[in-house]
């Protein structure tokens, strides 16, 4: 966790760990996190998933996580890197477009 994480969620690292847990399994709001991580481990390739989260200020955000294993030359996973991106504006735009499409479909029927 770094300063970008703090800006995204509004929590210090210690505050976040106390509130949500120390592992990705405890902290993630994605109901399929165990399946996603297992896939990442078995394939030794990055996976992406989307979750909705709440910041310290109470704001809800959509987050896309890229979870990447760091594999040694001998093929052993040494650690993981998670990069989280705020995709809230993208999700809001997607929802607005879906609503417009539904409206247009209703007009043509």
Number of C-alpha atoms within 10 A of each C-alpha: 11 8 11 12 16 15 11 15 20 17 17 16 15 10 12 18 14 10 11 14 14 13 9 14 15 12 15 16 15 15 10 11 17 13 10 16 20 11 14 18 18 8 11 17 13 19 17 15 14 16 15 15 17 13 14 15 9 10 9 13 19 19 19 18 19 15 19 20 20 16 15 10 7 6 9 12 14 9 10 14 13 16 15 18 16 16 16 15 11 11 14 12 11 12 12 12 12 12 12 12 12 11 11 11 10 9 8 6 5
